[in-house]
Amino acid sequence: MKLRGYRYDGLVFAAALFAALGFAAYTALSGSYKLALSECAAVFIVVVIFLVRALTARRRYRRMLQIAAKKADHTDTKVLESFTYPVCIADEDSLVTWCNKAFADEVAGDELNQSYTVRKFLGSADPEKGDVCVPVGDKYFNVYSFPFHRDGKNYTVYELTDNTRLKKTEEKFIKTRPYSIIIDVDNIDNSRSDIKDSEKSAIISRVEAMIDDWSEKFSSSVRRISDDRYSLITEKENVDAMVADRFSIIENVRNFVYKDRNAGVTLSIGVAPGETIMLAEKAARKAFDIAIGRGGDQAALLMPDGSYTFFGGVSSSAEKYSKTQTRVLAGNLAAELKSSGQVFVMGHAFSDFDSLGGALGVAVMARSLGVPAYAVVNKETTLALSLVEFAESGELSDILIPFEKAVRSVGKKSLAVLVDTHIPSMSDYPELFEKCEKRVIIDHHRLAAGKYDSDIKIYHSPTASSACEMITEFISYTLDDSKVSASLAQALLSGIMLDTKNFVIRSGARTFSAAAYLKERGANLVETKKLFNASFDDIKLKNSVVDSAEFYKNCAVACVPDNVPDNRLIAAKAADDLLGVSGVKASFVLYETRGAVSVSARSLGEINVQLIMEALGGGGHRTMAATRLENTKQEAEKMLYEAIDKMTESER
């Protein structure tokens, strides 16, 4: 770094001062007191002169700039001096070599000296790449640069125009952009079984008061639009304050105590901007659907780039289930299938029993409605090979087709149905899904952050234990019992058993009702269980992975050894088994796949593994999630521990 101007002079003077004082001290010690006193007087005079020069430096520097201007081209300086707005000239090192009075007064001010550079007001902005606007004090200036060459050196003229009024108008415009907020009170009808209907009114009134106080705190207008739903109209600066507050209303309502016990109610919130209030409200309803689709008890904020940011979401699912709504969805799906020329159904990559069983179910449903339909599966990567073999050996054999045949058969009005994931890029064959004219998604996982194509129809139910449970319900409402074979019932039941861990996790009345329906259609529990049988070597390997697990903050973390065949399946089974260990609330198993590291995550519900996996770029369900990291296994493990730490801190 070069020392210029008074920084350099100051260092030289300080060194000379110490030398002079040292010499005076030596003289005094030698017995020449008068000479030493004379030397001290001389040093004092020099110090006074230096201080006077330092105090008048800025004034002399401005005079020096005027002298420099006179030495420059007379025509140029005369033109620049005539400008009423700030102008300066800087050399190759960005040092200001000349400026007019407007620049000295409005921009540089008291900082103007020999070491003043244009970086003082430009910061990191680069006018050479385009016009820039920089703040200076309480003003804003547009900066324009014009390079020129003179006397073998490069210089740049900087012109600054006052843009304060327009910039502040722009800031005010941005801050007052309309935002719409939809708030729904979850679980109000099922919050507590020990309270009377009359007492629910007291809970609703208190929650409404909390919403009113919160909206007033952020200068927002709120109105009640139904028994348990509210609409807020506000502005961007208020939403920014809500974000900084991390939507504390969610936690306040979640922790609301009624008669010495938690009331059991939560809030689901959708927040979105819009050019008009009407467009903002429409976008807010979509954001609200995303929040509900992720399990409720959270706020979904639509960002300018079309993605979503989430706040909350630490409690169990709060969605409402309605048989009437399911029947309507089943009718809509049936109509979609009937209007198609042919149907191709596929699951997610590395398909399991739930995605493959669901694909078979939708294909049979379409065929029963008179539409040619096929399930497309990758036999090389599927984790449900036993189900593939079971289907091919029976009456479902003509439903399974390879990708090559499917893609050649795509024609007008072809419909692609994606089962057990709502992210097309994670399907077995994304290109087939995109090629079809019509597209449908059937999924039970919580919706991940991101953009969603409005042309894709999504049948989504995060309260369902599995995709097979959803499809079983659709079939029960649209097909005659005679059209549901025992083989199909067994395939669907295998998917439910996989995702519920044999009816242990996420199993409700809805799950058992679907299982009972399949049992009546001929599904055999013993035969279905045999589909999950593993080889002796796989069991030994899985047990070794479980044995190597480390425990951290109520979580178990393990790694599958390298170069293990079927490591994805081993990881999933090891993660399931680790949940059976006392004190383990969540399990994570890492394994290498295709040059990256994947993580299989499981939970009993107390820890939301979906949020942990989302922090690492993945997603899934509260109790079952995964992610893929382009890192080494050591780096991925470190990132996982950091995500667990962050999740633990947020729940405190």
C-alpha positions in Angstrom: 0.0 0.0 0.0 1.4 3.4 -1.0 1.6 6.2 1.7 0.5 9.5 0.2 0.0 13.1 1.3 -0.1 13.8 5.0 0.0 10.2 5.9 3.5 10.1 4.6 4.4 13.5 6.0 3.0 12.5 9.4 5.2 9.4 9.6 8.3 11.3 8.5 7.6 14.1 11.0 6.9 11.6 13.8 10.3 9.9 13.1 12.1 13.3 13.0 10.4 14.4 16.2 11.4 11.4 18.2 15.0 11.7 16.8 15.2 15.4 17.8 13.8 14.7 21.3 16.2 11.8 21.7 19.1 14.1 20.7 17.9 16.8 23.2 17.8 14.2 25.9 21.3 13.1 25.1 22.5 16.7 25.2 20.9 17.2 28.6 22.5 14.1 29.9 25.9 15.3 28.7 25.6 18.4 30.9 24.8 21.0 28.2 21.4 22.1 29.7 21.2 25.4 27.8 21.8 23.7 24.5 19.2 21.0 25.3 16.7 23.7 26.2 17.4 25.5 22.9 16.8 22.2 21.0 13.5 21.6 22.8 12.4 25.2 21.9 13.2 24.5 18.2 11.3 21.2 18.3 8.3 23.0 19.8 8.4 25.7 17.0 8.5 23.0 14.3 5.5 21.1 16.0 3.5 24.3 15.9 4.3 25.0 12.3 3.3 21.4 11.3 0.0 21.6 13.2 -0.9 24.9 11.5 -0.1 23.4 8.1 -2.2 20.3 8.9 -5.2 22.4 9.9 -5.0 24.4 6.7 -4.3 21.4 4.5 -7.7 21.1 2.9 -7.8 24.8 2.1 -4.4 24.7 0.5 -5.3 21.5 -1.3 -8.3 23.1 -2.9 -6.1 26.1 -3.9 -3.6 23.5 -5.4 -6.4 21.9 -7.4 -7.3 25.4 -8.8 -3.6 25.9 -9.8 -3.6 22.5 -11.4 -6.7 23.4 -13.4 -5.0 26.5 -14.7 -2.0 24.4 -15.9 -4.4 22.1 -17.7 -6.1 22.8 -21.0 -7.9 26.2 -20.6 -10.9 25.3 -22.6 -11.5 22.0 -20.7 -11.2 23.5 -17.2 -13.4 26.4 -18.2 -16.1 24.0 -19.3 -15.8 21.8 -16.3 -15.8 24.8 -13.9 -19.0 26.0 -15.5 -20.9 22.9 -14.5 -23.3 23.4 -11.6 -23.1 19.7 -10.6 -20.1 18.0 -9.1 -17.2 17.1 -11.4 -13.7 15.7 -10.6 -10.7 14.3 -12.5 -8.9 11.2 -11.1 -5.6 9.6 -12.2 -4.7 6.0 -12.8 -4.5 5.3 -9.0 -8.0 6.8 -8.5 -6.6 9.9 -6.7 -8.6 13.1 -7.3 -6.2 15.5 -9.1 -8.9 18.2 -9.8 -12.4 19.0 -8.8 -14.8 21.9 -9.1 -16.4 23.7 -6.1 -19.6 21.7 -6.3 -17.7 18.5 -5.9 -15.7 19.8 -3.0 -18.8 21.1 -1.2 -21.4 18.4 -1.9 -19.4 15.2 -2.3 -15.9 15.4 -0.7 -16.7 17.9 2.1 -14.2 17.8 5.0 -12.6 14.6 3.7 -10.9 16.3 0.7 -7.1 16.0 1.0 -4.1 14.8 -1.0 -5.0 11.1 -0.4 -8.7 11.5 -1.4 -9.8 8.9 -4.0 -12.9 8.3 -6.0 -13.5 5.1 -4.0 -14.6 7.3 -1.1 -17.9 8.0 -2.9 -18.0 5.2 -5.5 -17.4 2.3 -3.1 -17.3 -0.9 -5.1 -19.4 0.6 -8.0 -17.8 0.8 -11.4 -19.2 3.5 -13.7 -17.2 2.1 -16.6 -19.5 -0.9 -16.7 -22.6 1.3 -16.9 -24.3 4.2 -15.1 -24.4 3.8 -11.3 -26.2 5.5 -8.5 -24.3 6.0 -5.3 -25.4 7.4 -1.9 -23.5 10.4 -0.5 -24.7 11.4 2.9 -28.4 11.9 2.6 -28.2 12.4 -1.2 -28.0 10.1 -4.2 -25.9 10.8 -7.3 -25.8 9.2 -10.7 -22.1 8.9 -11.7 -20.9 9.0 -15.3 -17.2 8.4 -16.2 -15.3 9.6 -19.3 -11.7 8.4 -19.6 -9.0 10.5 -21.5 -5.3 10.4 -22.1 -2.9 13.3 -21.6 0.9 13.8 -21.2 1.4 10.0 -21.3 -1.0 9.4 -18.4 -4.6 8.1 -18.2 -7.2 10.1 -16.4 -11.0 9.8 -15.9 -13.6 12.6 -15.6 -16.4 11.8 -13.1 -19.7 13.7 -13.4 -22.3 13.4 -10.7 -25.9 14.4 -11.1 -28.2 14.7 -8.1 -30.8 11.9 -8.3 -32.0 12.2 -4.7 -35.6 13.1 -5.4 -36.2 10.3 -8.0 -34.3 7.7 -5.9 -36.3 8.5 -2.7 -39.5 8.4 -4.8 -38.4 5.0 -6.1 -37.7 3.7 -2.5 -41.1 4.9 -1.3 -42.8 3.2 -4.3 -41.0 -0.1 -3.5 -41.8 0.1 0.2 -45.5 0.7 -0.5 -46.0 -2.1 -3.0 -49.2 -4.0 -2.0 -49.0 -7.4 -0.2 -51.8 -9.7 0.6 -51.7 -12.2 3.5 -54.1 -15.1 4.0 -54.2 -16.6 7.6 -56.1 -19.8 8.4 -56.5 -21.2 12.0 -55.7 -24.9 11.8 -57.2 -27.6 13.9 -59.8 -25.4 15.6 -62.4 -28.2 15.4 -60.0 -30.9 16.6 -57.8 -28.9 18.9 -58.7 -30.5 22.2 -61.2 -33.2 23.0 -61.8 -32.0 26.6 -63.3 -28.6 25.7 -66.9 -27.8 25.0 -68.2 -26.2 21.8 -68.9 -23.0 23.7 -65.3 -22.9 24.9 -64.0 -23.1 21.3 -65.6 -19.7 20.8 -63.4 -18.4 23.6 -60.3 -19.9 21.9 -61.3 -18.4 18.5 -61.9 -15.0 20.1 -58.5 -15.1 21.8 -56.7 -16.2 18.6 -58.5 -13.5 16.6 -57.4 -10.9 19.2 -53.8 -12.1 18.8 -54.1 -11.7 15.0 -55.6 -8.2 15.4 -52.8 -7.1 17.8 -50.1 -8.5 15.4 -51.6 -6.9 12.3 -51.9 -3.5 14.2 -48.2 -3.8 15.3 -47.2 -4.0 11.6 -49.7 -1.3 10.4 -51.8 -3.8 8.4 -55.5 -4.0 7.7 -57.2 -7.2 8.7 -60.7 -8.6 8.1 -62.3 -11.9 8.8 -63.5 -13.7 5.7 -64.8 -17.0 7.3 -65.0 -18.7 10.7 -61.3 -19.5 10.8 -59.8 -17.5 8.0 -58.5 -13.9 7.8 -57.2 -11.6 5.1 -54.6 -8.9 5.6 -53.7 -6.1 3.2 -50.4 -4.4 3.9 -47.2 -3.0 2.2 -43.7 -4.3 1.5 -42.0 -2.4 4.3 -44.4 -4.0 6.8 -43.8 -7.5 5.4 -40.0 -6.8 5.7 -40.6 -6.1 9.4 -42.7 -9.3 9.7 -39.8 -11.3 8.1 -37.3 -9.7 10.6 -39.8 -10.7 13.3 -39.9 -14.2 11.7 -43.7 -14.1 11.8 -43.8 -14.5 15.6 -47.6 -14.8 15.5 -47.1 -18.4 14.4 -45.2 -19.3 17.6 -47.5 -17.2 19.8 -50.6 -19.0 18.6 -48.8 -22.4 18.8 -47.9 -21.8 22.4 -51.3 -20.4 23.3 -52.5 -21.9 26.6 -56.2 -22.3 27.5 -57.2 -23.6 30.9 -53.7 -24.5 31.8 -53.2 -26.6 28.7 -52.0 -25.9 25.2 -55.0 -25.0 23.0 -53.6 -27.1 20.2 -54.3 -24.6 17.4 -51.8 -23.4 14.8 -51.8 -20.9 11.9 -51.1 -21.4 8.2 -50.1 -18.2 6.4 -49.7 -17.3 2.7 -47.9 -14.0 1.9 -47.5 -12.6 -1.6 -47.0 -9.3 -3.5 -48.7 -8.1 -6.6 -49.0 -5.2 -9.0 -52.5 -4.7 -7.7 -54.3 -5.8 -4.5 -56.4 -8.3 -6.5 -53.3 -9.9 -8.0 -51.6 -9.9 -4.6 -54.5 -11.7 -3.1 -54.6 -14.3 -5.9 -50.9 -15.0 -5.4 -51.3 -15.1 -1.6 -53.9 -17.9 -1.9 -51.4 -19.9 -3.9 -48.8 -19.3 -1.3 -51.3 -20.3 1.4 -51.9 -23.6 -0.5 -48.2 -24.2 -0.5 -48.1 -23.6 3.3 -51.0 -26.0 3.8 -49.4 -28.5 1.5 -46.3 -28.5 3.6 -48.2 -29.4 6.8 -49.5 -26.0 8.0 -48.2 -24.2 11.1 -46.0 -22.0 8.9 -45.9 -19.0 6.7 -45.1 -19.3 2.9 -43.7 -16.0 1.5 -43.7 -15.7 -2.3 -40.3 -14.1 -3.4 -39.8 -11.8 -6.4 -38.1 -14.6 -8.3 -41.1 -16.9 -7.9 -39.6 -19.1 -5.2 -40.9 -19.4 -1.6 -39.4 -18.7 1.8 -40.9 -20.5 4.8 -41.2 -19.6 8.5 -42.3 -22.0 11.2 -43.3 -25.6 10.3 -42.0 -27.3 13.5 -45.2 -29.0 14.6 -47.0 -32.0 13.2 -49.3 -31.8 10.2 -52.3 -29.6 10.7 -54.1 -30.3 7.4 -57.8 -31.0 7.3 -59.1 -34.2 5.6 -62.5 -34.5 4.0 -64.0 -37.5 2.4 -66.1 -35.2 0.3 -63.0 -33.4 -1.0 -61.3 -36.7 -1.7 -64.4 -37.8 -3.7 -64.3 -34.6 -5.7 -60.6 -35.0 -6.4 -61.2 -38.6 -7.5 -63.8 -37.4 -9.9 -61.5 -34.8 -11.4 -58.7 -37.3 -11.9 -61.1 -39.7 -13.6 -62.3 -37.0 -15.9 -58.7 -36.1 -16.7 -57.9 -39.8 -17.5 -61.0 -40.2 -19.7 -60.1 -37.1 -21.8 -56.6 -38.4 -22.6 -55.5 -40.4 -25.6 -53.2 -42.6 -23.6 -51.7 -42.5 -20.1 -48.1 -43.0 -19.0 -47.5 -43.4 -15.3 -44.1 -43.2 -13.6 -42.7 -42.8 -10.1 -39.6 -41.0 -8.7 -36.1 -42.1 -9.6 -35.0 -45.2 -7.8 -38.7 -46.2 -7.5 -39.8 -47.9 -4.3 -43.0 -49.9 -3.5 -45.0 -46.8 -2.9 -44.2 -45.1 -6.3 -44.4 -48.4 -8.3 -47.5 -49.6 -6.5 -49.2 -46.2 -7.1 -48.2 -46.2 -10.7 -49.8 -49.6 -11.2 -52.9 -48.3 -9.5 -53.3 -45.3 -11.7 -52.7 -47.4 -14.8 -55.4 -49.9 -13.9 -57.7 -47.0 -13.0 -57.2 -45.5 -16.5 -57.7 -48.8 -18.2 -60.9 -49.5 -16.3 -62.1 -46.1 -17.7 -61.3 -47.3 -21.3 -58.0 -45.5 -21.8 -54.8 -47.2 -22.8 -52.4 -46.9 -19.9 -48.9 -48.1 -18.9 -46.6 -47.9 -16.0 -43.0 -46.9 -17.0 -40.3 -48.2 -14.7 -36.5 -48.4 -14.8 -35.7 -52.0 -13.8 -32.0 -51.2 -13.5 -32.4 -48.7 -10.6 -35.7 -49.7 -9.0 -35.7 -50.5 -5.3 -38.8 -52.6 -5.6 -37.6 -55.3 -8.0 -39.6 -57.9 -6.1 -42.8 -56.0 -6.9 -41.8 -55.7 -10.5 -41.3 -59.5 -10.7 -44.6 -60.0 -8.9 -46.4 -57.8 -11.4 -44.8 -59.3 -14.4 -45.7 -62.8 -13.3 -49.4 -62.1 -13.0 -52.3 -60.2 -14.5 -50.4 -56.9 -14.3 -47.7 -58.1 -16.7 -48.8 -56.1 -19.8 -48.9 -52.8 -17.8 -45.2 -52.4 -17.3 -43.3 -51.1 -20.3 -39.7 -49.7 -20.8 -39.0 -46.1 -21.4 -38.0 -46.5 -25.0 -41.3 -48.0 -25.9 -43.2 -45.3 -24.0 -41.4 -42.4 -25.5 -42.1 -43.7 -29.0 -45.8 -44.1 -28.3 -46.4 -40.5 -27.1 -49.0 -38.8 -29.2 -51.7 -36.2 -29.2 -53.5 -35.9 -25.8 -51.0 -38.1 -24.1 -51.1 -37.8 -20.3 -48.1 -38.2 -18.0 -48.8 -39.0 -14.4 -46.1 -38.6 -11.8 -46.6 -40.5 -8.6 -45.0 -40.1 -5.1 -43.0 -36.9 -5.9 -44.1 -33.5 -7.0 -40.7 -32.5 -8.5 -40.6 -33.6 -12.2 -36.8 -33.6 -12.3 -36.7 -36.3 -9.7 -38.9 -38.7 -11.7 -37.5 -41.8 -13.4 -37.9 -40.2 -16.8 -38.2 -36.4 -16.7 -38.0 -36.2 -20.5 -41.1 -38.4 -20.9 -43.0 -36.3 -18.4 -42.2 -33.1 -20.3 -42.9 -34.5 -23.7 -46.6 -35.4 -22.9 -49.2 -32.7 -23.7 -51.0 -33.2 -20.4 -49.4 -33.7 -17.0 -50.6 -34.7 -13.6 -48.9 -35.1 -10.2 -50.1 -37.3 -7.3 -48.1 -36.9 -4.2 -48.3 -37.0 -0.4 -45.0 -35.4 0.5 -44.9 -31.8 1.8 -44.4 -29.4 -1.0 -40.8 -28.2 -1.5 -39.8 -24.6 -2.0 -39.6 -23.6 -5.6 -41.6 -22.7 -8.7 -44.6 -24.8 -9.9 -45.8 -25.0 -13.5 -49.4 -23.8 -13.6 -50.1 -26.2 -16.5 -49.5 -29.2 -14.2 -52.4 -30.4 -12.2 -51.4 -31.5 -8.7 -53.3 -33.9 -6.5 -51.7 -33.4 -3.2 -52.6 -34.6 0.3 -49.8 -34.5 2.9 -52.1 -36.0 5.5 -52.0 -39.3 3.5 -49.5 -41.9 4.7 -48.5 -42.7 1.2 -49.2 -42.2 -2.5 -50.8 -45.7 -2.6 -53.2 -44.6 0.1 -54.3 -41.7 -2.0 -54.7 -43.8 -5.1 -56.6 -46.5 -3.2 -59.1 -43.8 -2.1 -59.4 -42.5 -5.7 -60.0 -46.1 -7.0 -62.6 -46.8 -4.3 -64.7 -43.8 -5.4 -64.4 -44.3 -9.2 -64.2 -48.1 -9.9 -66.5 -51.0 -9.3 -65.1 -53.6 -6.9 -64.9 -56.2 -9.6 -62.3 -54.2 -11.5 -59.9 -54.2 -8.5 -57.9 -57.4 -8.7 -56.1 -59.1 -5.8 -52.7 -58.5 -7.5 -53.4 -54.7 -7.7 -54.6 -54.7 -4.1 -51.4 -56.4 -3.0 -49.3 -53.9 -4.9 -51.1 -50.9 -3.4 -50.9 -52.4 0.1 -47.1 -52.9 -0.2 -46.7 -49.2 -0.8 -48.8 -48.3 2.3 -46.8 -50.8 4.4 -43.5 -49.4 3.2 -44.2 -45.7 4.0 -46.0 -46.5 7.3 -43.3 -49.0 8.4 -45.9 -51.7 8.8 -48.6 -49.3 10.1 -46.3 -47.8 12.8 -45.6 -44.3 11.4 -48.2 -41.8 10.1 -51.0 -44.4 10.3 -54.4 -43.0 11.0 -58.0 -44.0 10.5 -57.7 -43.0 6.9 -54.7 -45.4 6.5 -56.4 -48.4 8.1 -59.6 -47.7 6.1 -57.6 -47.9 2.8 -55.8 -51.1 4.0 -59.2 -52.6 5.0 -60.5 -51.8 1.5 -57.5 -53.6 -0.1 -57.8 -56.5 2.2 -61.4 -57.0 1.1 -60.2 -56.9 -2.5 -57.9 -59.9 -1.9 -54.6 -58.4 -0.6 -52.7 -60.9 1.5 -50.7 -59.4 4.4 -48.3 -62.3 4.6 -47.6 -62.4 0.9 -47.2 -58.7 0.9 -44.7 -58.8 3.7 -42.7 -61.4 1.7 -42.1 -58.7 -0.9 -39.8 -56.9 1.6 -37.6 -60.0 2.3 -33.9 -59.2 2.0 -30.9 -61.5 1.4 -28.7 -62.7 4.3 -25.8 -60.5 3.0 -28.0 -57.4 2.9 -29.1 -58.0 6.5 -25.5 -58.4 7.7 -24.5 -55.2 5.9 -27.5 -53.3 7.2 -26.6 -54.4 10.7 -23.0 -53.3 10.3 -24.2 -49.8 9.3 -26.5 -49.6 12.3 -23.6 -50.7 14.5 -21.4 -48.0 13.2 -23.8 -45.2 13.9 -22.9 -42.2 16.0 -25.4 -40.4 18.3 -25.7 -36.6 18.3 -28.4 -34.5 19.9 -31.0 -37.3 19.9 -30.1 -38.2 16.3 -28.2 -41.2 14.9 -25.8 -40.7 12.0 -24.3 -43.5 10.1 -22.5 -44.1 6.7 -22.8 -47.0 4.3 -19.3 -48.3 3.2 -18.1 -47.4 -0.3 -18.6 -49.7 -3.3 -21.6 -51.5 -1.7 -24.2 -52.7 -4.2 -27.8 -51.6 -3.5 -26.4 -49.0 -1.0 -29.5 -46.8 -1.4 -31.7 -49.7 -0.2 -29.3 -50.6 2.6 -29.3 -46.9 3.7 -33.1 -46.7 3.8 -33.4 -49.9 5.9 -30.6 -48.9 8.3 -32.3 -45.5 8.8 -35.5 -47.3 9.6 -33.9 -49.7 12.1 -32.0 -46.8 13.9 -35.4 -45.4 14.9 -35.9 -48.5 17.0 -33.0 -47.5 19.2 -33.9 -46.0 22.6 -33.4 -42.2 22.7 -33.1 -41.8 18.9 -35.7 -39.3 17.5 -34.2 -39.1 14.0 -31.8 -41.0 11.9 -29.5 -40.1 9.0 -27.6 -42.5 6.8 -25.1 -41.2 4.2 -24.1 -43.2 1.1 -22.3 -42.5 -2.1 -24.2 -42.5 -5.4 -23.1 -41.3 -8.9 -20.2 -39.3 -7.7 -22.1 -37.5 -4.9 -23.3 -38.2 -1.4 -26.9 -38.8 -0.6 -28.6 -38.7 2.8 -31.6 -40.9 3.8 -33.4 -39.3 6.8 -36.1 -40.8 9.0 -37.9 -39.5 12.1 -40.7 -40.6 14.5 -42.3 -37.2 14.1 -40.8 -35.2 17.0 -37.9 -33.9 14.8 -38.9 -32.5 11.4 -36.3 -34.1 9.1 -37.9 -32.4 6.1 -36.6 -29.0 7.3 -33.1 -30.4 7.9 -33.0 -31.9 4.4 -34.3 -28.7 2.9 -31.5 -26.8 4.6 -29.2 -29.1 2.5 -31.1 -28.6 -0.7 -33.4 -31.7 -0.4 -36.9 -32.3 0.9 -39.5 -34.9 1.7 -41.9 -35.4 4.5 -41.7 -34.6 8.2 -40.8 -38.2 9.0 -39.1 -39.2 5.8 -36.8 -37.1 3.7 -33.6 -37.1 1.7 -31.0 -34.9 -0.1 -28.1 -35.2 -2.5 -24.9 -33.3 -2.0 -22.1 -32.7 -4.5 -19.5 -33.0 -1.7 -17.2 -35.6 -0.2 -18.6 -37.8 2.5 -16.6 -36.0 5.2 -17.9 -32.6 3.9 -21.5 -33.9 3.7 -21.3 -35.3 7.2 -20.1 -31.9 8.5 -22.9 -30.1 6.7 -25.4 -32.5 8.2 -24.2 -31.9 11.7 -24.4 -28.1 11.1 -28.0 -28.5 9.8 -29.0 -30.5 12.9 -27.4 -27.8 15.1 -29.4 -25.1 13.3 -32.6 -27.0 13.6 -32.0 -27.6 17.3 -31.4 -23.9 17.9 -34.5 -22.8 16.0 -36.7 -25.1 18.1 -35.5 -23.7 21.4 
